[in-house]
């Protein structure tokens, strides 16, 4: 795979690079800063950009300030030899990767460009690592559901949207019945299988990219259903109850069946003063859930 380098300088002659080097890189040369910005905006696969310290149409700092919003390309500064001290000061203050004197030989320039490609690879690796870390904080590793802190912010956002546009919103708080007894008698591994099985079933039953499900507690899940009246939330909870009651988990050669209880609450635009905060919604759903479990479990209780 070739690395793409944007050269913003009409005087640099890439023919001075070693003959076996050009196949490793793709060079695009433009004569001024604004054309360079257009190129950066059109393509997102730039490995590096070699920028002349004096551009014919705009100041260097102006260019760099705009370029950093368009690309992750590693910046190199091409300078006349007699401007080198000032350029080094600028590079240090702006975290530019290298200062390249115009007298740099082809062999040294090739080494600099290879270093640039390696540095760009490290930047991408670091970005990927942070994305994985962010994903770990958002996703519960056992069930694949959202984590509780993420859902709390999402619920606030969805409720604000419902208030603004007078749309309904339903929440379902559900709890696996008897999971503590399963953990004590058969082990937590079986309990984990039951939790993961419920999560998979629930995610298959809700609207993708619209509804959300979170592991709310040890054996609790919270579903947020935008654009859904409380009666619709009750229907979803009833389907989940029926499907989960029909699932079986194999444990040590035995089939283990479990049930779940559900508490449903909602925001209704017609009475916007009720359940207008996340705490109100969750309190009502929690009370409904407690009553459903007190009645023997495997039930759906709904409270407007």
C-alpha beads as a LAMMPS data file, in Angstrom:
LAMMPS data file: protein, C-alpha beads

304 atoms
303 bonds

1 atom types
1 bond types

-500.0 500.0 xlo xhi
-500.0 500.0 ylo yhi
-500.0 500.0 zlo zhi

Masses

1 110.0

Atoms # bond

1 1 1 0.000 0.000 0.000
2 1 1 1.385 3.440 -0.936
3 1 1 1.377 6.363 1.470
4 1 1 -0.135 9.623 0.259
5 1 1 1.828 12.831 0.765
6 1 1 0.470 16.270 -0.089
7 1 1 3.201 18.715 -1.126
8 1 1 2.258 22.386 -0.953
9 1 1 5.198 23.896 -2.756
10 1 1 5.808 24.381 -6.457
11 1 1 9.620 24.262 -6.200
12 1 1 10.212 20.862 -4.609
13 1 1 11.471 18.314 -7.132
14 1 1 10.509 14.794 -6.036
15 1 1 12.648 13.384 -8.839
16 1 1 15.602 13.674 -6.454
17 1 1 14.161 10.826 -4.377
18 1 1 15.758 7.369 -4.824
19 1 1 14.415 5.433 -7.793
20 1 1 13.063 2.564 -5.692
21 1 1 11.312 4.930 -3.295
22 1 1 8.526 6.488 -5.326
23 1 1 6.547 3.225 -5.471
24 1 1 6.073 3.377 -1.707
25 1 1 4.487 6.817 -1.801
26 1 1 1.928 8.729 -3.837
27 1 1 2.714 12.431 -4.171
28 1 1 0.195 15.151 -4.959
29 1 1 1.682 18.608 -5.482
30 1 1 -0.225 21.899 -5.353
31 1 1 1.113 25.439 -5.597
32 1 1 -0.827 27.292 -2.902
33 1 1 -2.477 26.883 0.475
34 1 1 -6.128 27.151 -0.537
35 1 1 -5.743 24.433 -3.147
36 1 1 -4.027 22.348 -0.497
37 1 1 -6.975 22.789 1.879
38 1 1 -9.330 21.680 -0.879
39 1 1 -7.267 18.522 -1.384
40 1 1 -7.255 17.809 2.348
41 1 1 -11.031 18.213 2.484
42 1 1 -11.629 15.945 -0.512
43 1 1 -9.503 13.040 0.729
44 1 1 -9.064 11.649 4.239
45 1 1 -6.205 9.218 3.587
46 1 1 -3.275 11.648 3.671
47 1 1 -0.275 10.286 5.523
48 1 1 1.634 13.563 5.639
49 1 1 1.750 17.069 4.227
50 1 1 4.934 18.925 3.321
51 1 1 4.147 22.636 3.502
52 1 1 6.302 25.530 2.373
53 1 1 6.792 28.111 5.106
54 1 1 5.842 30.879 2.658
55 1 1 2.600 30.336 0.774
56 1 1 1.605 32.660 -2.078
57 1 1 -2.019 33.119 -1.040
58 1 1 -2.258 32.844 2.755
59 1 1 -0.250 32.853 5.944
60 1 1 1.296 29.612 7.165
61 1 1 -0.408 29.739 10.588
62 1 1 -3.774 30.333 8.946
63 1 1 -3.205 27.303 6.766
64 1 1 -2.129 25.093 9.665
65 1 1 -5.116 26.153 11.796
66 1 1 -7.515 25.131 9.032
67 1 1 -5.623 22.006 8.019
68 1 1 -5.742 20.494 11.505
69 1 1 -9.550 20.483 11.312
70 1 1 -9.484 18.547 8.028
71 1 1 -6.836 15.859 8.416
72 1 1 -4.666 13.798 10.717
73 1 1 -1.793 13.972 8.237
74 1 1 1.614 14.510 9.834
75 1 1 2.781 18.094 9.106
76 1 1 6.270 18.774 7.755
77 1 1 7.621 22.265 7.170
78 1 1 9.766 22.982 4.105
79 1 1 11.959 26.047 4.652
80 1 1 14.845 27.911 3.001
81 1 1 18.105 27.162 4.766
82 1 1 18.507 30.731 6.006
83 1 1 15.064 30.577 7.703
84 1 1 15.907 27.446 9.666
85 1 1 16.256 28.962 13.221
86 1 1 12.885 30.713 13.049
87 1 1 11.278 27.638 11.511
88 1 1 12.552 25.412 14.321
89 1 1 10.990 27.735 16.891
90 1 1 7.678 27.628 15.033
91 1 1 7.816 23.833 14.701
92 1 1 8.369 23.410 18.440
93 1 1 5.505 25.744 19.323
94 1 1 3.098 24.070 16.887
95 1 1 4.223 20.443 17.403
96 1 1 5.205 20.068 13.760
97 1 1 6.842 16.711 13.104
98 1 1 9.889 17.831 11.099
99 1 1 11.509 20.909 9.628
100 1 1 12.918 20.099 6.180
101 1 1 15.537 22.486 4.744
102 1 1 15.210 23.039 1.007
103 1 1 18.788 21.771 0.573
104 1 1 17.881 18.349 2.004
105 1 1 19.217 15.557 -0.187
106 1 1 16.968 12.972 -1.755
107 1 1 18.294 10.208 0.512
108 1 1 17.597 12.182 3.689
109 1 1 14.192 13.322 2.414
110 1 1 13.299 9.677 1.778
111 1 1 14.213 8.824 5.366
112 1 1 12.098 11.707 6.652
113 1 1 9.091 10.574 4.626
114 1 1 9.461 6.992 5.879
115 1 1 9.553 8.341 9.454
116 1 1 6.433 10.332 8.656
117 1 1 4.605 7.206 7.464
118 1 1 5.609 5.344 10.624
119 1 1 4.476 8.253 12.806
120 1 1 1.130 8.348 11.002
121 1 1 0.734 4.625 11.644
122 1 1 1.368 5.201 15.356
123 1 1 -1.253 7.962 15.404
124 1 1 -3.819 5.613 13.856
125 1 1 -2.929 2.860 16.334
126 1 1 -3.368 5.231 19.255
127 1 1 -6.696 6.429 17.881
128 1 1 -7.887 2.825 17.498
129 1 1 -6.805 2.072 21.065
130 1 1 -8.752 5.025 22.466
131 1 1 -11.793 3.999 20.430
132 1 1 -11.622 0.529 21.962
133 1 1 -11.278 2.031 25.436
134 1 1 -14.277 4.293 24.795
135 1 1 -16.253 1.303 23.555
136 1 1 -15.410 -0.633 26.719
137 1 1 -16.830 2.199 28.830
138 1 1 -20.000 2.344 26.712
139 1 1 -20.700 -1.387 26.256
140 1 1 -21.259 -3.937 29.017
141 1 1 -18.815 -6.754 28.151
142 1 1 -21.062 -9.609 29.284
143 1 1 -24.317 -8.679 27.583
144 1 1 -23.277 -6.301 24.789
145 1 1 -25.792 -3.744 26.076
146 1 1 -25.011 -0.114 26.777
147 1 1 -23.459 0.684 30.128
148 1 1 -25.461 2.565 32.733
149 1 1 -23.563 5.918 32.647
150 1 1 -24.074 6.160 28.872
151 1 1 -27.770 5.402 29.145
152 1 1 -28.341 8.046 31.815
153 1 1 -27.151 10.730 29.394
154 1 1 -29.115 9.219 26.523
155 1 1 -32.329 9.139 28.577
156 1 1 -31.927 12.821 29.440
157 1 1 -31.439 13.627 25.750
158 1 1 -34.463 11.597 24.609
159 1 1 -36.695 13.095 27.277
160 1 1 -35.651 16.627 26.302
161 1 1 -36.497 15.796 22.705
162 1 1 -39.892 14.411 23.715
163 1 1 -40.629 17.545 25.701
164 1 1 -39.583 19.821 22.853
165 1 1 -41.510 18.057 20.098
166 1 1 -44.386 16.746 22.282
167 1 1 -43.657 13.125 21.390
168 1 1 -44.312 10.159 23.718
169 1 1 -41.553 8.157 25.364
170 1 1 -41.697 4.811 27.158
171 1 1 -39.200 3.129 29.479
172 1 1 -39.167 -0.502 30.581
173 1 1 -37.298 -1.652 33.663
174 1 1 -36.926 -5.443 33.778
175 1 1 -35.462 -7.870 36.279
176 1 1 -34.578 -11.567 35.859
177 1 1 -36.665 -13.561 38.347
178 1 1 -34.756 -15.888 40.654
179 1 1 -31.312 -15.222 39.200
180 1 1 -29.760 -15.110 42.668
181 1 1 -30.945 -18.666 43.310
182 1 1 -29.546 -19.811 39.961
183 1 1 -26.156 -18.307 40.812
184 1 1 -26.135 -20.012 44.212
185 1 1 -27.259 -23.450 43.000
186 1 1 -25.690 -23.691 39.535
187 1 1 -22.955 -21.064 39.606
188 1 1 -22.460 -17.601 38.211
189 1 1 -21.423 -18.954 34.819
190 1 1 -24.966 -20.224 34.267
191 1 1 -26.336 -16.951 35.574
192 1 1 -24.163 -15.061 33.115
193 1 1 -25.487 -17.215 30.275
194 1 1 -29.044 -16.328 31.279
195 1 1 -28.239 -12.615 31.391
196 1 1 -26.536 -12.754 27.981
197 1 1 -29.449 -14.755 26.561
198 1 1 -31.978 -12.199 27.769
199 1 1 -29.918 -9.366 26.296
200 1 1 -29.672 -11.055 22.891
201 1 1 -33.380 -11.775 22.852
202 1 1 -34.252 -8.221 23.851
203 1 1 -31.926 -6.640 21.278
204 1 1 -33.537 -8.780 18.570
205 1 1 -36.990 -7.627 19.684
206 1 1 -36.540 -3.846 19.698
207 1 1 -36.106 -1.357 16.869
208 1 1 -32.492 -1.139 15.779
209 1 1 -30.962 2.388 15.878
210 1 1 -34.096 3.719 17.620
211 1 1 -34.599 1.868 20.897
212 1 1 -31.810 1.250 23.394
213 1 1 -31.187 -1.362 26.071
214 1 1 -28.861 -1.021 29.041
215 1 1 -27.666 -3.359 31.726
216 1 1 -29.000 -1.282 34.579
217 1 1 -27.968 -3.428 37.527
218 1 1 -26.675 -6.907 38.343
219 1 1 -29.768 -8.587 36.923
220 1 1 -31.724 -5.562 35.685
221 1 1 -32.112 -4.052 32.235
222 1 1 -33.570 -0.729 31.159
223 1 1 -35.088 -0.138 27.740
224 1 1 -35.766 3.330 26.339
225 1 1 -38.337 3.487 23.538
226 1 1 -38.579 6.895 21.822
227 1 1 -41.752 7.812 19.925
228 1 1 -43.609 5.127 21.877
229 1 1 -46.726 5.664 24.035
230 1 1 -46.928 3.814 27.316
231 1 1 -49.391 1.305 25.844
232 1 1 -46.824 0.506 23.152
233 1 1 -44.187 0.059 25.847
234 1 1 -46.470 -2.394 27.645
235 1 1 -46.885 -4.405 24.417
236 1 1 -43.113 -4.582 23.952
237 1 1 -42.667 -5.707 27.561
238 1 1 -45.345 -8.383 27.140
239 1 1 -43.601 -9.767 24.040
240 1 1 -40.287 -9.830 25.884
241 1 1 -41.862 -11.627 28.858
242 1 1 -43.397 -14.294 26.620
243 1 1 -40.238 -14.851 24.564
244 1 1 -37.937 -15.046 27.577
245 1 1 -40.210 -17.490 29.403
246 1 1 -39.865 -19.772 26.373
247 1 1 -36.063 -19.721 26.352
248 1 1 -34.003 -22.475 27.969
249 1 1 -30.381 -22.359 29.039
250 1 1 -28.342 -25.586 29.059
251 1 1 -26.301 -26.067 32.248
252 1 1 -24.426 -29.261 33.068
253 1 1 -26.783 -31.303 30.923
254 1 1 -29.920 -29.736 32.376
255 1 1 -32.254 -27.137 30.911
256 1 1 -32.780 -24.074 33.063
257 1 1 -35.767 -21.849 32.367
258 1 1 -36.135 -18.356 33.762
259 1 1 -38.711 -15.628 33.728
260 1 1 -38.515 -11.854 34.019
261 1 1 -40.656 -9.114 35.522
262 1 1 -41.272 -5.747 33.898
263 1 1 -42.219 -2.265 35.059
264 1 1 -43.312 0.200 32.375
265 1 1 -43.591 3.981 32.641
266 1 1 -43.862 6.745 30.096
267 1 1 -43.940 10.394 29.232
268 1 1 -47.201 11.608 27.697
269 1 1 -47.225 15.005 25.944
270 1 1 -50.847 15.641 26.924
271 1 1 -49.832 15.738 30.600
272 1 1 -46.298 17.037 30.200
273 1 1 -46.014 18.005 33.870
274 1 1 -45.968 14.301 34.831
275 1 1 -42.852 12.146 34.465
276 1 1 -41.024 15.093 32.905
277 1 1 -37.644 14.138 34.366
278 1 1 -35.546 10.963 34.127
279 1 1 -35.791 10.469 37.883
280 1 1 -39.601 10.569 37.739
281 1 1 -39.734 8.044 34.910
282 1 1 -37.299 5.667 36.579
283 1 1 -39.048 5.927 39.952
284 1 1 -42.416 4.975 38.453
285 1 1 -40.907 2.133 36.420
286 1 1 -39.060 0.866 39.511
287 1 1 -42.226 0.867 41.618
288 1 1 -44.096 -1.027 38.899
289 1 1 -41.287 -3.572 38.716
290 1 1 -41.293 -4.096 42.482
291 1 1 -45.038 -4.706 42.466
292 1 1 -44.732 -7.146 39.555
293 1 1 -42.108 -9.150 41.437
294 1 1 -44.083 -9.005 44.690
295 1 1 -47.039 -10.513 42.804
296 1 1 -44.977 -13.567 41.951
297 1 1 -42.876 -12.425 38.997
298 1 1 -43.188 -13.187 35.287
299 1 1 -45.531 -10.228 34.956
300 1 1 -45.774 -6.825 33.313
301 1 1 -47.049 -3.901 35.341
302 1 1 -47.643 -0.574 33.631
303 1 1 -48.243 2.822 35.249
304 1 1 -49.033 5.939 33.189

Bonds

1 1 1 2
2 1 2 3
3 1 3 4
4 1 4 5
5 1 5 6
6 1 6 7
7 1 7 8
8 1 8 9
9 1 9 10
10 1 10 11
11 1 11 12
12 1 12 13
13 1 13 14
14 1 14 15
15 1 15 16
16 1 16 17
17 1 17 18
18 1 18 19
19 1 19 20
20 1 20 21
21 1 21 22
22 1 22 23
23 1 23 24
24 1 24 25
25 1 25 26
26 1 26 27
27 1 27 28
28 1 28 29
29 1 29 30
30 1 30 31
31 1 31 32
32 1 32 33
33 1 33 34
34 1 34 35
35 1 35 36
36 1 36 37
37 1 37 38
38 1 38 39
39 1 39 40
40 1 40 41
41 1 41 42
42 1 42 43
43 1 43 44
44 1 44 45
45 1 45 46
46 1 46 47
47 1 47 48
48 1 48 49
49 1 49 50
50 1 50 51
51 1 51 52
52 1 52 53
53 1 53 54
54 1 54 55
55 1 55 56
56 1 56 57
57 1 57 58
58 1 58 59
59 1 59 60
60 1 60 61
61 1 61 62
62 1 62 63
63 1 63 64
64 1 64 65
65 1 65 66
66 1 66 67
67 1 67 68
68 1 68 69
69 1 69 70
70 1 70 71
71 1 71 72
72 1 72 73
73 1 73 74
74 1 74 75
75 1 75 76
76 1 76 77
77 1 77 78
78 1 78 79
79 1 79 80
80 1 80 81
81 1 81 82
82 1 82 83
83 1 83 84
84 1 84 85
85 1 85 86
86 1 86 87
87 1 87 88
88 1 88 89
89 1 89 90
90 1 90 91
91 1 91 92
92 1 92 93
93 1 93 94
94 1 94 95
95 1 95 96
96 1 96 97
97 1 97 98
98 1 98 99
99 1 99 100
100 1 100 101
101 1 101 102
102 1 102 103
103 1 103 104
104 1 104 105
105 1 105 106
106 1 106 107
107 1 107 108
108 1 108 109
109 1 109 110
110 1 110 111
111 1 111 112
112 1 112 113
113 1 113 114
114 1 114 115
115 1 115 116
116 1 116 117
117 1 117 118
118 1 118 119
119 1 119 120
120 1 120 121
121 1 121 122
122 1 122 123
123 1 123 124
124 1 124 125
125 1 125 126
126 1 126 127
127 1 127 128
128 1 128 129
129 1 129 130
130 1 130 131
131 1 131 132
132 1 132 133
133 1 133 134
134 1 134 135
135 1 135 136
136 1 136 137
137 1 137 138
138 1 138 139
139 1 139 140
140 1 140 141
141 1 141 142
142 1 142 143
143 1 143 144
144 1 144 145
145 1 145 146
146 1 146 147
147 1 147 148
148 1 148 149
149 1 149 150
150 1 150 151
151 1 151 152
152 1 152 153
153 1 153 154
154 1 154 155
155 1 155 156
156 1 156 157
157 1 157 158
158 1 158 159
159 1 159 160
160 1 160 161
161 1 161 162
162 1 162 163
163 1 163 164
164 1 164 165
165 1 165 166
166 1 166 167
167 1 167 168
168 1 168 169
169 1 169 170
170 1 170 171
171 1 171 172
172 1 172 173
173 1 173 174
174 1 174 175
175 1 175 176
176 1 176 177
177 1 177 178
178 1 178 179
179 1 179 180
180 1 180 181
181 1 181 182
182 1 182 183
183 1 183 184
184 1 184 185
185 1 185 186
186 1 186 187
187 1 187 188
188 1 188 189
189 1 189 190
190 1 190 191
191 1 191 192
192 1 192 193
193 1 193 194
194 1 194 195
195 1 195 196
196 1 196 197
197 1 197 198
198 1 198 199
199 1 199 200
200 1 200 201
201 1 201 202
202 1 202 203
203 1 203 204
204 1 204 205
205 1 205 206
206 1 206 207
207 1 207 208
208 1 208 209
209 1 209 210
210 1 210 211
211 1 211 212
212 1 212 213
213 1 213 214
214 1 214 215
215 1 215 216
216 1 216 217
217 1 217 218
218 1 218 219
219 1 219 220
220 1 220 221
221 1 221 222
222 1 222 223
223 1 223 224
224 1 224 225
225 1 225 226
226 1 226 227
227 1 227 228
228 1 228 229
229 1 229 230
230 1 230 231
231 1 231 232
232 1 232 233
233 1 233 234
234 1 234 235
235 1 235 236
236 1 236 237
237 1 237 238
238 1 238 239
239 1 239 240
240 1 240 241
241 1 241 242
242 1 242 243
243 1 243 244
244 1 244 245
245 1 245 246
246 1 246 247
247 1 247 248
248 1 248 249
249 1 249 250
250 1 250 251
251 1 251 252
252 1 252 253
253 1 253 254
254 1 254 255
255 1 255 256
256 1 256 257
257 1 257 258
258 1 258 259
259 1 259 260
260 1 260 261
261 1 261 262
262 1 262 263
263 1 263 264
264 1 264 265
265 1 265 266
266 1 266 267
267 1 267 268
268 1 268 269
269 1 269 270
270 1 270 271
271 1 271 272
272 1 272 273
273 1 273 274
274 1 274 275
275 1 275 276
276 1 276 277
277 1 277 278
278 1 278 279
279 1 279 280
280 1 280 281
281 1 281 282
282 1 282 283
283 1 283 284
284 1 284 285
285 1 285 286
286 1 286 287
287 1 287 288
288 1 288 289
289 1 289 290
290 1 290 291
291 1 291 292
292 1 292 293
293 1 293 294
294 1 294 295
295 1 295 296
296 1 296 297
297 1 297 298
298 1 298 299
299 1 299 300
300 1 300 301
301 1 301 302
302 1 302 303
303 1 303 304
